[in-house]
């Protein structure tokens, strides 16, 4: 998810959904079908999906962010329902609405949204000082500040390396642990400054805390485990012929989506190596819908945060 900067005349951080038309064009193949927007955000995709649906169509949206739920309450449409939950619970929520195995399409727009990034009180940004929180649902789980206060140096380095792909993870973790002995980290600006001072090699055009903050955010929210669970749940909840559309924003997410679709297109996701099967016995549950799609130069010019987005789509065979 990504957005434009906040409107100076509004308390709401404006949202410009990435790959909006392309994602919805691919998703909505039956105007009278039932669809899930697994990451409502600020509703850009959901609103366009509703425009494409007929009177018998239905949209179930999911988001764990209380601010997203508040935004969804502004949609007055009998075809629309919102559930506050992690999108990993997609299958459970579909079942609660008697929709499991009946979905015409599932859209997942993965990652942090710009309203979350642009609001300093959410604690996601190294550019805007605020409480060091980073939780997509601030009422659940451990904040970034609490985790940084207690995690071992090795665990901090692992998170920065594995989830942020930070080359100097050990060095940054060592600096953080040394500084927290003097006083705890409570603000994003404080943590960003310590990382900035400890980082030996700044990438051109990129703040030195970028990768570390990404890793910390992914860990705090369990984002990659959530994505794996949501993909599996979506495949089971779709009806035969249903479409799965996923937009991701960095390589860790996209590799998982690519591998998930590839494995189910090949049919070898659950098969032991070397098992003798005829081609017609291989359980291919998905077929790819075209190649990976990226934003146009025009969209990137209007919304620079869209530059890393990748959309992949597939159709459920059975």
C-alpha positions, 0 to 999 in steps of 0.5 A: 500500500502507498499514498500521497502526502497528507492534505494540509487541510485535512486530518486524514492522510490521503491515500492513492492506491498503487496499481489501482485499475490494473489490480481491480481489472484483474480481480473483478471478472464477475460483477455479481461475484463475492470478493475480499479486499484483505488489506483495506488500508484507506479503501482505494481498491475497495471503492473501485471494486464496488464501482465494478460490482453489480447489484448482486455483487459483494465485497468483504474487506479486512484490516487490523488497523483501527484507523482503517476500520474508521475509514471503512465506516464512511462507506455506505453500501449494503454490498460492503462489509468490513472486519477488523482482523489480521489478513492471515485470518482470511479463511476464518473470516470468510467462513464466518460469513458463509463465503469459504470456497465461494470467493470470486477473488481475493486482493492483498495489497501487502505492507505498510500504508502511507497514512501509517508512514506519514503519521508520526504518532504511529511510529513507523517513520525515521523521517518524522519523530514520534513514539517508537511503536510501529504496530499496525494495530496499536492495541495488540502485541509488543511495540518496537520500543518494548522489543528494542528494550529487551531483545538481545544484540544477536536478535536485533542483528538477525531482524535487521539482516533477515527482514531489512537486508541490512549489510551492517546489521551487527554493527547497528545492533551493537550501537543500539545495545550500547546506547540503551544502557544509558537510556531507553529508546522511546522515539523514532528520531532517537533510534534513527539518529543512533543508526545514522551515526553507527552506519558506515556506508550510506546508500545514495538517496537513501536514509541509513536507517531505512533497512533497519526500520523496515526489518524492525517493522516487519518483525513487530507485525509478523508481516512475512508469516502473516503473508504466508498464512494469508496466501494459503488461506486465500487459495482455500477460500477461493471458488474454482475460477477465482482470482488471487491478486497480490501487490507487494513492495519489497523483494522479501514479500514478492519472493514469497508471492512468486514462489507460492504461485509458481509452486501451485502452478507447477503442482509440486508445492506439497509433493515429495521429491521424486514421486512418480506421477503422470502429468494429469495426476499432478495437483496444479491448483493455480494458473498464472494470469500473465506476468508480474506487473509494475507501475507505469512511469506516469504513476511513479511520477505521481506517487514515487513510493509506487516505484517498488510495487509488483503485482502478481495474479493467478486463477484457481483451477480447483 
